[in-house]
Amino acid sequence: MLNEARQSTTEAHVLSALRDFIFPVFGESLIDLDAVRRIHIENGRVTIHLYLAAKVASLHGRLVLMIQNHLEGAGIHGVQVVIDSDASDEDFDFSVADARVRNILIVASGKGGVGKSSTAMNLALALRAEGASVGVLDADIYGPSMRTMLGVPESVKPVLVNEKYVEPIRKYGLATMSVGYLSPDKTPMIWRGPMAVKALQQLLEQTLWGDLDYLIVDMPPGTGDIHISLAQKLQRATALVVTTPQEVALIDARKGLEMFNKVGIPVLGIVENMATHVCSRCGFEEDIFGAHGAAKMAEDYGVAMLGSLPLDKKIREHLDSGIPSVARDPMSDISQCYAILAQRVAVAAWRAKITGMQMPHIEIA
């Protein structure tokens, strides 16, 4: 009976069964995500070749097992699943110098002090842990913090190449660039808006990023010149808005989200930082900055709530020591929160491309 079932298996039968399979993290069928590239059937054995535009290596084993179990339930046995996630030339959104960037993620908040930079850095490391190549651009010209967060000594400077380009500083597997690498920590950037914008554009376009799955742009607070200029330059970027649950932070987060809507940058979703605090002595959990504010904002604007991160002093301690939490203790509860966020962000970026969620060309006088 088994041999007869194998012989009768057809590509149409497999595709029909896959249409009904939804991997929980993806939220859509592999067919809808255009992930099924080839189905090979020989001697009753089925090989399914998948292309996942989201690099989520930690989920591969679970995905394969769930596909096999689902297809067995549909009477299809002997299934092998081959997963590929290497980008082809047409998958890159941004290309300059030697850089080919597959996804540009702008991390913004509208307000300072909500943990945007700590979220961006740990998200970058969590994406790297999933097998992606990741770069981080510190776009906060006036208050760069990347050197401190990554523990890069002040003596380390970017290497100049051909008197025009610079090599990124590489740390913990990330390619990074910041104006803070080019000047002493105590030297303030007393620049007017146009000069700051020009400096940022140079950092973006003259850094030898190489091939990246993600370039994360850690934005400064506010909605000023730098944000508008990046909107013009990065016409296929998507954005994440970081906020805390309190209304004071949400006021500015809404402004940030509205700004992205006006300049045509799609917002992948909202990340709620400092959502809850667990006392290290008694274990009591408390919503210090309120509760459900970000979820309500996400519902109001029809965007995804991508993650909720804790208020934990270890996050601050790790960044102050120059070793972000995901790098310092990848198996900790904190790091697992960032891992889940990275998976959701990767899938959201993938789905955005599939649904044609692109930024239109705009002209700003």
N, C-alpha and C positions, 0 to 999 in steps of 0.2 A: 504493500500500500504506500509506503514511504517513497519508494522509487517512482511509482506512478505519479505521486503528488509532485515530486521534483521534476519529472519530465514535462508535466503539464504547466509548470510555472512559466509565465510570460512576463515581458517587460511591463506590459499594461497592467498585469495583476500586481506587480511590485509597486508600480507608481500609484495605483489605486489605494493600496494599503498604506503607502507613505503619506498620502493626502490626509489620512485620518490620524496620523501620528504627530503630536505636538510635544516637543521637549519643553518642560516648564520654564526653563530660563529663557528660551527663545520666544515663547508666546505665540508662535505661528508655525505652520507646517514647513518642513524642509522644501516642499514644492513652492510654497508662496515666497520663501526666502531665496529661491533660485539656487539652492545649495546642492541639488542633485545634478551632477555633471555627466555621469555615465552609469549604466547598469549592464553588467556582463553576466550572461547565463551560459554555463557550459557543464554538461554532464549532471544537470540537476542542481548545481551549486551556483549561488547568486553572489556576485561581488558588486557592491554599491560604492561608487566613488563620489565623495562629498567634497565640496569646496566651502569652507567657512571663512567668510570675510572678517569675522570676529575671532581673534586669537584668544581662545579660552582653553588652554592645554589641560588644565586641571579637571575639566568637565568631559574630556574625550572618552575616558573609560566608561563613565556613566551613560553617556550618549549612545555609545556602541551597544552596551548591554540592553538599554531600553529599546533601541531599534530592533535588535535581534528578538527580544521577547515579544514585541508588538507584531513583528512579521510571523513569528511562530504561531501566534494566536490567529493569524490570518491564513494559516496552512502553508507558510513559506519557510522552509527549513534550510539548513546549511548556508546561512548568510554570513558573508564577510564584509566588513565596512572599512573602507580606506578613506582617511581624512587628510585633506590638503588645505593649507591656509597661506601658502606663499602667494604674494601679490603679483599680478601680471602688470604690464606696462600701463594698461588703460585704467588701472585701479588707483593711480596716484593723482591727488588733488592739487598738489603744489610742487612746482619744480623751479629751482633756481640754483645757480652754481652747480655743485655736484649733488644737490639735495633733491630727493624724490620722496615726498611726504604723502602718505596714504590717507591719513585723517588729521585734521587740525581741530583741537579741542580748546576752546577759550574758556578759562575758569575765571569767573567774575563774581562779585558780591554786591557792588553798589555801595558798600559800607566797609570801612576798615574794622579790624578787631573781631571778626567772626570766624577766623581760622581758615581763611581762603587759601593762603600759601601752604599751610600745613596739610590741608586736604589735597591740594594740587600735587605736592611732593610725594605724599604717601600713595595717592592714586597712581602716579607715574610708576612708582616702584611695584605696586600691585599689578599693573598692566605688564610690566617687565617680567614679573614672576609667572605670568600666564604665557610667556613665550614671545611677547611682542618686542620690537625694537622701538625705543621711546626716547624722545628728546624733550627738554624743558627749557622754555625761554622765559626768563624773569623780565616781564614787561613793566615792572614798577621802577621807572627810571629814578624817581626821587627817594624811594625807600627800599632799595634792593636788599634781600635777606638770604639769597641762595647760598652765598659763601658760608654763612654761619650754619644754615640748616644742613649742609652737606659736609661741613668740617673741612673746607678747602683752605689751606694755609694762605695767608696774604702774599707770601712769596711766589705762589703759583699764578702765572699769567697765561692767557691764551697765546698760542704760537701763531705768528704772522706768516702767511703763505703767499708768495708772489706779490708782496706789498699791497695786497687788496683783501684777501680772505683771512679768516682766523679759524683755527681748529677749536672745536668745543672742548670744554673741560669735561672729562669723563670720570664719573664716580658712581659706584654701585650699579654699574651697567647702563647708566643713563648718559646721554649726550646733553650737556647743559651749557647755557650762555646767559650772562648777566652783565649789566654795566658795572656791577659791583666787582667783577673780576678785573676791571680796567682801571680802578682807582682805589686809593686807600679807604678803609672802612670809615674813617672819621671825616672824609672829605665830602661835603654836601654838594649835590648837583643843583647849582643855582642857574637853572636854564629856563628860558621862556618856552611856551608850548611848542612852537615850530621847531626849535632846536631839539627838544626832547623827542618829538615825533621822528625827526631825521635820524637821531641816534638809534631809536628803536628799529627803524626800517633797515639801518645798516646792520644791526645785530641779527635781524631776521634773514636778510638777503645775502650777507657776506660771511655767514657762518657755514662751514663745511659740514652740514648735518649728515650727509650720506643718505642711505635709504632708511626711512622711518615708517613704522606702522602708525605711530602717533607722535605729533608734536603738540605738547601741552603748553599753552600760553597762559602764564600766571599774571593776570591783569592787575593794575593798580585800582584802588577804590575810585568810585565816581563814575561819571559818564561824559568825560571830556574829550580833548583833542586826540589823545592816544587811542581811545576806543573807536572814534569815528574813522581815524586813519587806518586802523587795522581792519575795520569793516570794508573799506575800499580795497585794501590790499589782499585780504584773505576772503575771496568771494565764495569759497566753498567750505568755509569753516562752520562748525556747530559750537554751541555754547552750553556750559553748565553754570547754574546760579547757586552759590553757596550762601546759606543764611543760618541764623539761629532761630529758635521758635518765637522769640519775643517780638512784640509789635514794633519796637523801635528799630530793630534790624530789618523786619519785613517791609517797612516803609521804603527803605532804600533798595531792598532786593526787588521790589515791584518796579521801581524806577529802572533798575538794571535790565529786568526782563522786558519792560516796555521799550527800552532803547534798542535791544536786539531785534524786537519786532519791527521797529521803525526803519532800521538799517538793513533788514532782510537777512539776518543771521538766525537760522533755526535754533531753538532752545531744546536740547535733548531732554532736560529735566532739571529738577531741583534737588540739592543735597542739603539735608538738615544737619548742621554741626552742633556740638554741645547739647544734644537732645536730652540726655539724662545723665545723672551722676550717681555712682554707687559709692557709698562711704567705705573707705579702705579698712575701717576699724569695726563697724557694726554690720555692714552689708546693706544698710538702708538705701533704697533707690529713690531719688528725688528729681523732679523736673524743675531745676533751678531757674531756667529761662522760660518757663512756660511749656505748654504742650500743644501739639497738633497745628501749630501756626503754619509751618511749611506745607503740611498736607493740605490745609485749607487753601493756601496760595496756589498749590499745584492744581487743585480741583477748580479753582476760580479761572485759571488761565488755560486749562485743558492740556497741561503738560504732565510728564511722568514724575513721580516721587521716586528718585533713584536710590536714595539711601539715607539712613539715619545713623549718625556717628556719636559716640559718647563724649562727655566731658571727663577727661582723665588726665591727671597731672603727668603721667608717664609720656604722653604725646609731647607735651611741652619740654619735659626733661630730655627726651631723646633728641629733639630738634636742637635744643641748646647745646647738647654734647656733640652735635654734628653727625649723628647716626639716626635717621628717621626710624620710627617704630617698625615699619615693614622690613627694613634692612636689619635692624637690631634684633628683633625677635619675630621671625616670620610666622611662628606657630601660635602666637599669643591671641587672646580674644580680640584685642584691638586690631591686630593685623588681619584677622579673619573678617572684621567689619569692612576693612578697605578692600579685601579680596572680593567680597560680594559686590561692593560698589564697582570695582573694576570690571567684573563680569557683566553687570547691568549696563555700564557705560559702553563697553565694547559691543554688546548686542544692540543697544539703542543707536549707536553710530552706524552699524550694519543695516539695521532696519530703515534708518533715515535715507540711506543711499538707495535701497530697494524701492522705497516709496517716492523717490524723486524729491526728497526734502532738501532742496538746494537754495542757495542765496542768489537772488537776481542781481543783475548788474545795476549799480546805482551811481549817480553822479551827485556829489556834494559840493556846492559852490563855496 
